[in-house]
Amino acid sequence: MKLYYSPGACSLSPHIVLCEAGLPHSMVKVDLKEKKTETGADYSAVNPKGYVPALEMDDGAVLTEGPAIVQFLADKAPASHLAPANGSLERYRLQEWLTFIGTELHKQFSNLFNPNMPDAIKAATKDKIAGRFALVEKKLGSQDYLMGKSFSVADAYLFTVMRWGKKFEVAMPDALLKYFDRVAARPKVQEALKAEGLA
């Protein structure tokens, strides 16, 4: 398998999952502004949407969208316990988390990454994201991870988005920052961060 990524982008989430699952893979860096891979190839030929991640299978099939990719990878390595079994209520709880992270957190950061966005909108966006992080902290409670005691693909996604929160100095509760440090300390998370030049 081949993961198309940009350092620190949302593609970090499936990169972490690949490492945690122990699945063999290669990485292809993408220049998102130029829409070119590190070899100069046209990235839009791989993913016409123009953004990362994209996962290319050995047979050439391509899967896009981070939440779909991480569940696919978890199912490829069931012994890693990165996602509950398909059809179980817990699997839908996982999808609930992935949807919340994608729509209520990830998407909100578009305003902060946009250099042309007015400061007033950026400030309002940061407040909105901070409120969402507070909700996550309440749901997390005293659990080690979003799904309880076990690290899941949702944790890889939340960790990725929280890195952006730290970059833009979005307020986060102390308990959530401790959670962030716990995820960051995982050896496979460190492996992914180092591979992308982020550690």
RACORGI-V283873 format. One line per field, one symbol per residue. phi: phi as a letter, one per 40 degrees, with the letter a starting at -180 (. if undefined). psi: psi as a letter, one per 20 degrees, with the letter a starting at -180 (. if undefined). burial: + if it has 9 or more other C-alpha atoms within 8 Angstrom, else -. A space follows every 50 residues. Layout:
phi = ???
psi = ???
burial = ???
This chain:
phi = .bbcabdgccccdccccdcccgccabbbcbccccfbcccgccccccbdcg bccbbbcccgcbbbgdcccccdccccbdccfcaccdgcdccccccdcccc ccccbdcccdccccccccdccccccccccdccccccccccfcccbdchcb cbccccccdcccdcdcdcfccbcdccccddcccdccdcccdcccccgbc
psi = qppprppiaiihghggggghikpprrpoppohgilqriijqohihgnihj rrrpoprhjiqpproghgghhgghhhmhiikiqrqpiqhhhhgghgghgg gghifghhighhioiipqhhhgghggggghhghhgghghgcjqhrhjcip prhhhhgggghhhhgggjlpppqghhhhgghgghiphhghgggghjki.
burial = +++++++++++++++++++++------+++++--++++---+++--+--+ -++++++----++++++++++-++--++--++++------++++--++++ ++++++-++-++----+---++--+++-++-+++-++--+--+++++--+ ++++++++++++-++----+-++--++-++--++---+++++++-+---
